[in-house]
Amino acid sequence: MKDVFVGKDVIELVGNAMYLEPLTVYREYIQNSVDAIDEAIDQGVLKDTSDSNIEINVNAAERKIIIRDNGTGISKLDFLSRMLSIGGSKKRKTSARGFRGVGRLAGLGYCQELIFRTRARGDVVCQLRWDVRKIKKALTQYDGEGEISDLIKDVTDFTELPSNEYPNHFFEIEMVKPIRVGGDTIMNIDRINSYISQIAPVPFSNTFKHVDKIKEHVNNFGELKEYNIFINGSDQSVVKPYENSYEISDVKSGCLKDEIEPITIENLDGDVGAVGWISHHDYYGAITPTAMVGGLRARIGNIQIGERNVFSEVFPEERFNSWTIGELYIFDKGLIPNGRRD
């Protein structure tokens, strides 16, 4: 049997081709952060999700982005083996949201350097730096010789950092000099906040009239976990965009009714496969995308799958999806998101 050869081009596929939207990097890193926070709760490092803390700091002057969580971190013993592997994540067949072992490389397509830093409780601080400029140069000159492991060794370096400058347990990603694509959305605070409020497992606003009814319904069948995400030092965590009124246009708005319509869907085994809710309203017309609440949304692990139109085809006319306000939380383990979570 011939030896299996894995060429260097694979690094471009997992770093570039899988992620076509720059803001996707925030979803991938938040997804890993909440998995680490869940692990910290299981180990007793954190009490519950109310102790969760995910900080996103965008420094426009220095052109860098740092995303840090207070999860378990990674020990020095495991750090390099986990950070240098591609695919084969140990999260597969667990309740973790990420399990393919490639999401952490999402930033490779959008910056000049990608840096990982971490510390497990009582351990040293470890850092791994990827030089993206070296990767691009190497791939430009690639002649089909050499495996992906050779490339990774050439473009990464490992160091230990002074422990007194960092928390006792954490994991962070630093993206150095993000490239300017799509109107530089990856550095746009308003766009970041809008994106995270829709896709991330953040809480509902306390002023949203349906919050208690939604939580009661979902928690009857599963667990609706919510995490605290802060952007650029704000003391207010990001919340979902649902409010008691919504925009139809710049000059017209509508209001939500007082009750939700609960949804419960069985899977093929007769168990509960998904639960959700729809909020009826005035139905004056399609809800403008800027309102960020239109469309029946799909969520697994409380992270959105796809966009607002993911269920458009199940409506008698696709346009009616844009009249709808609601969410579907999928619990069936047989429904697995693809690599792009779309």
Stockholm file with secondary structure:
# STOCKHOLM 1.0

chainA/1-342         MKDVFVGKDVIELVGNAMYLEPLTVYREYIQNSVDAIDEAIDQGVLKDTSDSNIEINVNAAERKIIIRDNGTGISKLDFLSRMLSIGGSKKRKTSARGFRGVGRLAGLGYCQELIFRTRARGDVVCQLRWDVRKIKKALTQYDGEGEISDLIKDVTDFTELPSNEYPNHFFEIEMVKPIRVGGDTIMNIDRINSYISQIAPVPFSNTFKHVDKIKEHVNNFGELKEYNIFINGSDQSVVKPYENSYEISDVKSGCLKDEIEPITIENLDGDVGAVGWISHHDYYGAITPTAMVGGLRARIGNIQIGERNVFSEVFPEERFNSWTIGELYIFDKGLIPNGRRD
#=GR chainA/1-342 SS CCCCCCBTTHHHIIIIITCCSTTHHHHHHHHHHHHHHHHHHHTTSSSSGGGCCEEEEEETTTTEEEEEECSCCCCHHHHHHHHSCCSCCTTTTSSCSCCSSCGGGGGGGSCSEEEEEEECTTSCEEEEEEEHHHHHHHHHTCCSCSBHHHHHHHHEEEEEECGGGSCSSEEEEEEESCCCCGGGGGGCHHHHHHHHHHHSCCCCCTTCTTHHHHHHHHHTTSCCCCCCEEETTCSSCCCCCCCSEEESSSSCEEEEEEEEEEEEEECTTSSEEEEEEEEEECCCSCCCGGGSCCEEEEEETTEEESCTTTTGGGSSSGGGGGGCEEEEEECCTTCCCCTTCC
#=GC SS_cons         CCCCCCBTTHHHIIIIITCCSTTHHHHHHHHHHHHHHHHHHHTTSSSSGGGCCEEEEEETTTTEEEEEECSCCCCHHHHHHHHSCCSCCTTTTSSCSCCSSCGGGGGGGSCSEEEEEEECTTSCEEEEEEEHHHHHHHHHTCCSCSBHHHHHHHHEEEEEECGGGSCSSEEEEEEESCCCCGGGGGGCHHHHHHHHHHHSCCCCCTTCTTHHHHHHHHHTTSCCCCCCEEETTCSSCCCCCCCSEEESSSSCEEEEEEEEEEEEEECTTSSEEEEEEEEEECCCSCCCGGGSCCEEEEEETTEEESCTTTTGGGSSSGGGGGGCEEEEEECCTTCCCCTTCC
//
